[in-house]
Amino acid sequence: MLEMKVPSPGESITEVEIAEWLVQDGDYVEKDQAIAEVDSDKATLELPAEASGIITLKAEEGDAVAVGAVVCLIDTTAAKPEGASANTDTPSAEKQPAKAAAIQTPPVTKESYATGTPSPAAKKILDEKSIASTSVSGTGRDGRITKHDALNAVPSMGSVGAKARGESRTKLSMLRRKVAERLVDAKNETAMLTTFNEADMAPIFAVRNAHKDAFFEKHGVKLGFMSFFTKAVVRALGLFPDVNSMMDGDYKIAYDYCDISVAVSGPKGLMVPVVRNAENLSFSGIEKEIGRLAVRARDGKITVDDMTGGTFTISNGGVFGSMLSTPIINPPQSGILGMHNIIERPVAINGKVEIRPMMYLALSYDHRIIDGKESVGFLVAVKEALEDPLTHLMDGDVKKAFEL
C-alpha cells in the first residue's frame, strides 16, 4: 500500500488545501494521472498519482493538509478492473484513440459520477440541506456533483412558478485568502501614495502599425503595448533607482537588475508572474516571455518560482476597460505602475486642439522610501519614453530595436 504525501510546492509553504478531487474513492488510477487540484497560498497545482492502483482518499475537499501529510493510499497490488479506464485525459490515452475505441465493454452497473453521484464533501452538504442529489446538476468531470454544486444548491420552495431565492457560503481558496492578506498588509504597513500622469499613445500606434506585420512574421508573436511599457519602466528605473528598491526593517535594499512582475488574470484569480532581467531583453524577448507566462497562468500551470521575486510591478487594467485606478503595491516592492484604457480625447498640441489616443498612468509608491520628486520624475520618464519611443527606447533605429 503506497502512502501519497503532499509534496512541497515551494519554499516557505507549510500547508495546502484540497481544492478538488479529480477521482472518486475506490477508483483505479494510473501512474502520473492527475488525481487532485491543491491550492497553496501562491498557486494552484495538480497532484499526480505516484503509482497505478486502487485509491483510497484520506482528505476531503476543502481540508487544509500539512506538507508531508498523507492525503491518499494507493493499493499497488490491485489489478486493473477489466474494461476500466482512468477518469482522465492522459497523454497515453490521447495517443491511442483507435485502440480505446475498439475495446467494447458491457455497461458497468456501479454508479459513477456521471450518474450524479456527489463527492463525499458534496454529499455531506446536500444531506445537511435535505436536498436529493437527483435534483442537482453536476458541473464536475463527467457530470459529477462537486462541493461547489452542493453549496450553490437551493431547496425547492414548493411553489409552482415561484422564483427560488437563496444564498451560498463558499470558502475562499488559499490563494485568494493569501492575496487578500497581502493587499491588506500593503495598505496597513506602507505609506502608500499614488501620482498620476497621461501619455499620448499616437507615436506608439504609428510605430506598431508600420512594423507589426513584419514583427509577427519575424518573431511569431504580436507586437503589443507591454513591451513598450516594460522598456519604458526599465529606463525609468535606471534614472530613479529608489523606485527599484524595497524596505527591510531599517534598511533599504536596492537592485541593479529589473525583475518586472506583470499582473495577469487567471482562472484562479490575479496572478503576478515575473519577467526576469527585463533590462537585458529585446522587444521580441519581452513579448515572448509575457506571452509564455500569461498562457501558463490561464492554463493553471503557473508555478511558485514563476511568481517569486520581482522588483517592480506593471498592472494593465485597461484591458478590462479601466479608465483610472489607484493600484495597490505588490509587497515587499515599493512601486506599481497602472496602465489604463486608451481613449481618443481632445488635447492641446502646439496651441491647437487635436484628437489623440490618450492613456492615464498611475504610479502607487511607498513614501517611506520614495520621495515625491522621485515618484513624479519616474512617471514623467515613463511618459517621455512612450511619447517618443524612437529616441528613448530604440536609439533612433526601429528595425534594429525590433530585430527586423
C-alpha positions in Angstrom: 0.0 0.0 0.0 1.6 3.3 -1.1 1.1 6.3 1.0 0.9 9.5 -1.1 2.1 12.6 0.8 1.7 16.2 0.0 4.9 17.4 -1.8 6.3 20.8 -1.0 5.1 23.3 -3.7 7.9 25.7 -2.8 10.0 27.3 -0.1 8.1 28.7 3.0 4.9 26.8 2.1 3.8 24.6 5.0 0.3 23.5 4.0 -2.0 23.2 1.1 -5.7 22.9 0.6 -7.5 20.2 -1.3 -9.4 22.3 -3.9 -11.0 19.4 -5.8 -10.6 15.6 -6.0 -10.5 14.6 -9.7 -11.1 10.9 -8.8 -13.5 9.1 -6.5 -12.7 6.9 -3.5 -12.2 3.4 -4.8 -11.3 4.4 -8.4 -8.5 2.7 -10.2 -5.9 5.3 -11.1 -2.9 5.3 -13.5 0.6 6.4 -12.6 1.0 10.2 -13.3 -2.7 10.7 -13.6 -3.9 14.0 -12.1 -5.9 12.9 -9.0 -6.5 16.3 -7.3 -6.0 20.0 -7.5 -4.4 21.6 -4.5 -4.2 25.3 -3.5 -1.2 26.8 -1.9 -1.0 30.5 -0.9 0.8 31.2 -4.1 -0.6 28.9 -6.8 -3.0 26.0 -7.7 -1.2 22.8 -8.7 -2.2 19.4 -9.9 -1.3 16.3 -7.7 -0.3 13.3 -9.9 -0.7 9.7 -8.8 2.7 8.2 -7.8 1.7 4.7 -8.9 -1.1 2.7 -10.5 -3.7 1.1 -8.3 -7.0 1.4 -6.3 -7.1 4.8 -4.5 -8.4 5.5 -1.0 -9.0 9.1 -0.2 -7.8 10.3 3.2 -8.8 14.0 3.0 -11.9 15.8 1.8 -12.3 18.8 -0.5 -11.6 22.0 1.5 -9.3 20.3 4.0 -6.1 22.1 4.9 -3.3 19.5 4.8 0.3 19.9 6.0 3.1 19.4 3.6 4.3 15.8 4.1 0.9 14.6 5.4 -0.8 11.5 3.8 -3.7 12.5 1.6 -4.5 9.1 0.0 -3.5 5.5 -0.2 -2.9 3.6 -3.5 -3.1 -0.2 -3.4 -0.4 -1.0 -6.0 -1.2 -4.8 -5.8 -4.7 -4.3 -7.1 -5.3 -5.4 -10.7 -6.8 -3.0 -13.2 -10.5 -3.9 -13.5 -11.5 -5.4 -16.8 -12.5 -2.7 -19.3 -11.9 0.0 -16.8 -10.1 3.2 -17.8 -8.7 6.0 -15.8 -11.0 9.0 -15.5 -8.5 11.4 -17.0 -7.2 12.7 -20.3 -3.7 11.3 -20.1 -1.2 11.5 -22.9 -1.2 7.7 -23.3 -5.0 7.7 -23.9 -4.7 10.6 -26.4 -2.1 8.7 -28.4 -4.2 5.5 -28.8 -7.7 6.7 -29.7 -8.2 3.9 -32.2 -7.3 1.2 -29.7 -9.5 2.7 -27.0 -12.5 2.9 -29.4 -12.0 -0.7 -30.4 -12.5 -2.0 -26.9 -16.2 -2.6 -26.2 -17.1 -3.4 -22.6 -20.5 -4.2 -21.1 -22.3 -1.4 -19.2 -20.9 -1.0 -15.7 -23.5 -1.5 -13.0 -21.6 0.5 -10.4 -23.0 4.0 -10.1 -20.4 6.6 -11.2 -20.0 10.4 -11.1 -21.7 10.6 -14.5 -24.9 9.3 -13.0 -25.0 12.2 -10.5 -23.1 10.7 -7.5 -21.9 13.5 -5.3 -18.3 13.6 -3.9 -18.1 12.9 -0.1 -17.9 16.6 0.7 -20.9 17.4 -1.6 -23.0 14.5 -0.1 -22.5 15.8 3.4 -23.6 19.3 2.4 -26.6 18.0 0.5 -27.7 15.9 3.4 -27.4 18.9 5.7 -29.6 20.9 3.3 -32.0 17.9 2.9 -31.6 18.1 -0.9 -31.7 14.9 -3.0 -28.7 14.5 -5.3 -31.0 13.7 -8.2 -32.2 17.3 -8.1 -28.8 18.8 -8.5 -26.9 19.1 -11.8 -23.2 18.3 -11.6 -20.6 20.6 -13.2 -17.6 18.4 -12.4 -15.8 16.0 -14.6 -18.3 13.7 -16.4 -21.2 15.4 -14.7 -20.2 14.7 -11.1 -21.6 16.8 -8.3 -18.9 18.8 -6.7 -18.7 20.6 -3.4 -19.3 23.9 -5.2 -22.5 22.5 -6.8 -23.7 21.4 -3.4 -23.0 24.8 -1.8 -25.0 26.5 -4.5 -27.9 24.1 -4.5 -31.2 25.7 -3.3 -34.0 23.6 -1.8 -37.3 23.7 -3.7 -39.7 26.4 -2.3 -42.7 24.2 -3.2 -44.5 26.9 -5.2 -45.1 26.4 -8.9 -43.7 29.3 -10.9 -42.1 30.9 -7.8 -38.5 32.2 -8.3 -36.1 30.4 -5.9 -34.2 32.7 -3.5 -31.1 31.6 -1.8 -27.6 32.3 -0.8 -24.3 30.4 -0.7 -21.3 30.4 1.6 -18.1 29.4 -0.2 -14.7 29.3 1.5 -12.2 31.3 -0.4 -9.3 29.4 -1.9 -6.0 29.5 -0.1 -4.6 31.6 -3.0 -7.4 34.1 -2.8 -7.0 34.3 1.0 -3.3 35.0 0.7 -3.9 37.7 -1.9 -6.4 39.3 0.4 -4.0 39.2 3.3 -1.1 40.7 1.2 -3.3 43.5 -0.1 -4.5 44.4 3.4 -0.8 44.3 4.6 0.2 46.6 1.8 -2.4 49.2 2.9 -1.6 48.9 6.6 2.2 48.6 6.5 3.2 51.0 3.8 2.9 54.8 3.4 1.2 54.4 0.0 0.5 57.3 -2.3 -0.5 57.5 -5.9 0.6 60.0 -8.5 -0.9 60.4 -12.0 0.0 61.5 -15.5 -1.1 60.8 -19.0 0.6 59.8 -22.2 -0.2 60.4 -25.8 -0.1 57.0 -27.4 -0.1 58.2 -31.0 3.7 57.7 -31.6 3.4 54.0 -30.4 0.4 53.5 -32.6 2.3 54.8 -35.5 5.3 52.5 -34.8 3.2 49.4 -34.2 1.0 50.0 -37.3 4.1 50.4 -39.5 6.0 47.3 -38.3 3.6 44.9 -36.6 3.2 42.6 -39.6 7.0 42.3 -40.1 7.5 41.9 -36.4 5.0 39.0 -36.2 6.4 37.3 -39.3 10.0 37.5 -37.9 9.3 36.6 -34.3 6.0 34.7 -34.3 4.4 37.0 -31.6 2.3 40.1 -31.8 3.8 43.5 -31.0 1.8 44.6 -28.1 1.9 47.5 -25.7 3.5 45.6 -22.8 7.0 45.5 -24.5 6.9 49.3 -24.8 5.7 49.7 -21.2 8.3 47.3 -19.9 11.1 49.1 -21.8 9.8 52.5 -20.6 9.7 51.2 -17.0 13.2 49.7 -17.2 14.6 53.1 -18.5 12.8 55.0 -15.7 14.0 52.6 -13.0 17.6 53.3 -14.2 17.0 57.0 -13.8 15.3 56.7 -10.5 16.7 53.7 -8.7 14.9 54.3 -5.4 11.7 53.1 -7.2 13.6 49.8 -7.8 14.2 49.2 -4.1 12.4 48.0 -1.0 12.3 48.3 2.7 13.7 45.7 5.1 13.3 46.9 8.6 15.7 49.9 9.0 17.5 49.1 5.7 16.9 49.8 2.0 17.6 47.0 -0.4 18.5 48.3 -3.9 18.7 46.2 -7.0 20.9 46.6 -10.1 18.5 44.5 -12.2 14.9 44.8 -13.2 12.7 41.8 -12.5 9.3 43.1 -13.6 6.1 41.5 -12.2 3.3 41.5 -14.7 -0.3 41.2 -13.3 -2.3 38.8 -15.4 -5.8 37.4 -14.9 -6.1 33.6 -14.5 -8.9 31.1 -13.7 -8.0 31.2 -10.0 -7.7 35.0 -9.8 -5.0 37.5 -10.2 -1.5 36.1 -10.9 1.7 38.1 -10.9 4.4 36.2 -12.8 7.9 37.8 -13.1 9.8 38.7 -16.3 13.4 38.2 -15.1 16.2 40.6 -16.1 13.9 42.7 -18.3 16.7 45.1 -18.8 18.5 42.6 -21.0 15.5 41.6 -23.1 14.6 42.9 -26.6 11.1 43.9 -27.6 10.6 40.4 -29.0 12.1 38.8 -25.9 9.7 40.7 -23.6 6.6 39.9 -25.8 7.5 36.2 -25.9 8.2 35.9 -22.1 5.0 37.8 -21.2 3.0 35.6 -23.6 4.5 32.4 -22.2 3.7 33.4 -18.6 0.2 34.6 -19.5 -0.6 31.2 -21.1 0.8 29.3 -18.1 -1.4 31.4 -15.8 -4.6 30.9 -17.9 -3.9 27.2 -18.1 -3.4 26.9 -14.4 0.2 25.8 -14.9 1.9 28.7 -13.3 4.5 27.7 -10.6 5.6 29.3 -7.4 9.0 30.1 -8.9 7.3 32.0 -11.8 5.8 34.4 -9.2 8.6 34.6 -6.7 10.6 37.8 -6.5 10.1 40.9 -8.7 11.4 44.4 -8.0 8.5 46.4 -9.7 5.0 45.6 -11.0 3.1 46.6 -14.1 -0.7 46.2 -13.9 -2.8 46.7 -17.1 -6.4 47.3 -16.0 -7.0 48.9 -19.4 -7.7 45.5 -21.0 -10.9 45.4 -18.8 -11.9 49.0 -19.6 -10.5 50.7 -16.6 -10.2 54.5 -17.2 -8.3 55.3 -14.0 -7.3 53.5 -10.8 -5.0 53.6 -7.8 -3.2 50.2 -7.9 -2.1 48.6 -4.7 1.6 47.9 -4.1 2.7 44.3 -4.5 4.7 43.9 -1.2 7.6 43.9 -0.5 8.0 46.0 -3.6 7.9 49.8 -3.4 6.1 50.7 -6.6 3.5 49.6 -9.1 2.5 51.2 -12.5 -1.1 51.1 -13.5 -2.0 51.2 -17.2 -5.5 52.1 -18.3 -7.6 52.1 -21.4 -6.7 54.2 -24.4 -9.4 56.8 -25.3 -9.4 59.4 -28.0 -9.7 62.8 -26.3 -9.2 66.4 -27.4 -5.8 67.8 -26.3 -3.9 71.0 -26.9 -1.0 70.4 -29.4 1.1 73.4 -30.2 -1.8 75.8 -29.5 -4.3 73.7 -31.4 -6.9 71.2 -30.3 -6.3 67.7 -31.7 -7.9 64.3 -31.1 -5.3 61.9 -29.7 -5.3 58.4 -28.2 -4.6 59.2 -24.6 -3.9 56.9 -21.6 -3.9 57.8 -17.9 -0.9 56.5 -16.0 -0.9 55.9 -12.2 2.1 55.1 -10.0 1.5 53.9 -6.5 4.6 54.1 -4.3 5.8 53.6 -0.8 6.5 57.1 0.5 8.8 55.7 3.3 11.5 55.0 0.7 10.4 57.1 -2.4 10.0 60.8 -2.2 7.6 62.9 -4.3 10.4 64.1 -6.5 11.4 60.6 -7.4 7.9 59.3 -7.9 6.9 62.2 -10.2 10.2 62.1 -12.1 9.8 58.3 -12.6 6.3 58.8 -14.1 7.4 61.7 -16.3 10.2 59.5 -17.6 7.7 56.7 -18.5 5.6 59.3 -20.2 8.6 60.7 -22.2 9.6 57.2 -23.4 6.0 56.4 -24.5 5.6 59.7 -26.4 9.0 59.4 -28.1 9.8 55.7 -28.3 12.2 56.1 -31.2 14.5 58.3 -29.2 14.2 56.9 -25.7 13.6 53.2 -26.4 15.1 52.4 -29.8 18.2 54.5 -30.1 16.8 56.0 -33.3 16.7 52.7 -35.2 13.3 50.9 -35.3 14.4 48.0 -37.4 17.4 47.3 -35.1 15.2 47.5 -32.0 12.7 45.1 -33.5 15.4 42.9 -34.9 14.0 43.1 -38.4 
